[in-house]
Amino acid sequence: IISTLLLAITLFGHGFFHKKEEIGEILPGIVMMYVLEAATLLEELTRDEYLAMMPLSRANQTDIKEIYNMQTNIKCCGLVQGYQDWGTDIPISCLCSDEDSTDFKCVARGNNTRFVIHYPNSDKPEDDDRKRLMDEHMLVYEEPCLPILISVLGYGLILITGIFIALTALWDIGVALAITILCQMRRKFDVPPVIFTSQPHQYRE
């Protein structure tokens, strides 16, 4: 099985080995060019998708839930202008606790704003403990979510591209090693010929 695999790799790589060397020199540049174009397109699509939700105070329930979850997970508030995107009703997911204030940028919310625990148009009650918590904490996350989201998506795309280029390089190295090994196995060594001579038996009386 191993010999068959080596032979298959060799037959595949031997005919295209020189072409692969030329392609290998320009492949990273081509890939990076397409990655930059894809990153730009992804940024535009993502930006347009989320900006279509503005203003957040009038967004539908599905979009609001999505933004709530994003604010909770990546510690941000709003999409472009921070908490101001929410108008006067700031969701509780924007609240910056004392623990978060040491690791994330937080700012004081406006005087004419209030925290909202439940989703708009929802019947979920607000308990007194949470109301008191909202009254005691006046800080919200400063960073808007959209720039952070675009940055994370771009980083993920670059990471995937780097893995692809690394795997391509490993494949080229594997083909080169397979060809080298097979060439060593097929190399003919000069072995001096061995000549056998028959001598008559000597009888002794």
N, C-alpha and C positions, 0 to 999 in steps of 0.2 A: 504493500500500500504506500509506504513512504517513497519507494523508488518511482512508482507511478505518479505520485504527487509531485515529486521533484522533476520528473520528465515533463509533466503537463505545464508546470510553472516555467520550465526552461523553454519549451516549444512556444509558449505564449510570449515570454519575455525576450527570447533571442531575436525574433524577427523585428520586434519593435524597440529593442534596447536603445539603439542610437536615436530613434525618434523620441523615445521617452526622455533621454537626456536633454534634448532640445526643448521638449514640452515642459520638463521639470524646471527649466530655468525661467520660463515666462508664466508658468501656471500660478505661482503665488500672486504675481501682479494682476493677472486676469481675475483671479478669485477675489482679491481685495477690491478691485474696481466694481465688480458686481455686488459685493457686500456693501460698499458705500452707497451704491444706487438703491439697493434694497433697504438699507437703514434709513435713507432719506424718504423713500416711499412709505415705509412703515411709520415713520414719524409724522408724515403728513396725514396718513389715514387715521392714526390714533388721535392726533390733535383735532381733526375734523369731527371724528366720532364723539369725542367728549365735549367739544365746544358746542355741538348741536344740543347738548343738555342744558345749556345756559338759557335764562338765569336759573340757578338751582332752586330758588324759591318757588318756581313754577314747574319743576321737572316732574315727570311721572313717577309712579311708585317703584317701578322696576329700576329705573336709573338711580333713584335716591338710595335704594337698598345696595346697589352696586358701589356707589360712592361711599356709603356708610362703611361697608366692608373694607374698601381700599383705605379709608382714613384710619380705620382701626389697625390694619395690618402694617402699613408703612409710616404711621405716625405723621400724618399731614392733615391739612384742612383746606377745603375748597379745591378749585382747579387752577385758577390763574392768579387771582388776587388774594388768596388765603381766605380767612373767615369772612371777609367782606362779600365773597360770592354768595353767601347764604342770606344776606340781608340782615334782618333783625332777629331771626330765629336760627340760632347756631346749634347743630346737632351735638349730642353728648359725645360722639366719637371724636370731636375736635378738642375735647377737654384735655389739657395738659396737667397731669398730676405732679405732685412734688418729686416723685421718683423720675418721671420722664423729663422734668425740667433740667436735670443735670446732664442728660445725654442728648436732648433735642432742643432746637431753638423754639422758644415759646414767647408769646407777646400777650399783653393785656387786651382783652376784647373791649369793644366800644361800650360806652355807658348806656346806650339805647338798645342794646342787644340782650338776648336771653338765651339760655340753654334749653334745648328741646330734647327730651329723652325718647319719646315715641316718634314713629314716622308720621308725617302729616296725613291727615284723614284716617288716622288709626284710633281704635277705641282702647288701646293699652293705657292703663292708669299710671300716673306718676305718684310714687310713694313719697312720704315725707322725708325719709332718710336721703333719698336721691335729690330731692329739692334742696335740702340743707347742704348737701355736698356741692351742688352747683352754685349755691350762694357763696360758699366759702372759697371756691376756686374761681379765679378771674382770668386765668391764663389759658390760651389756646395755642395749638401748633402754628408756628409762623409760616413754614414752608407749604406752598400749594402742592397738590398731588400730581398734576399733569407733567411738570418737568421731571419729577422723580420717576414717574412711570415710564416716560420716554427714555430716560437714561438707563433704567433697568432693562428695557427691551433691547436697546442698542448694545448694551454689554453682553446680554445673552446671545445675540446674533454674532457678535465678534468672537465670543467663546466657542460657539459651535463651528465657526469658520476655522478657528485655530486648531480645533480637534481634527477637522477634515484635512487640513494641510499636513498635520503631524502624521495622520494615518496614511496619507499619500506618500509621504517621505519614507515611512516604514515599509510600505509596499515596494517602493523602488529599491530600498536596501535589501529586502528579502529576495527580490528577483535577481539582483546583482550577486548576492551570496549563493543563490541556487545555481546560477550559471557558472560561477567560479568553482563550486564543488563538483558539478558535473564535468566540467573541463578537466579537473584534476583526476576524476575517476576514469575519464576516457583517454588520458594521456598515455602514450605508449613509451615504455621504458626500453632502452637498448640492452638486451640481455645476450651475453655471449653464447653462441650455440654450444651445446654439449655433444661431443662425438664419442660414441661407444665403439670400441674395437674388440673383436673376438680373437683371442689367442688360443692356439692349440694346447691341449692339455699335455703336460710332460709326464711321461710314465717313468717310473723308476723300478729297476729290477732289484 
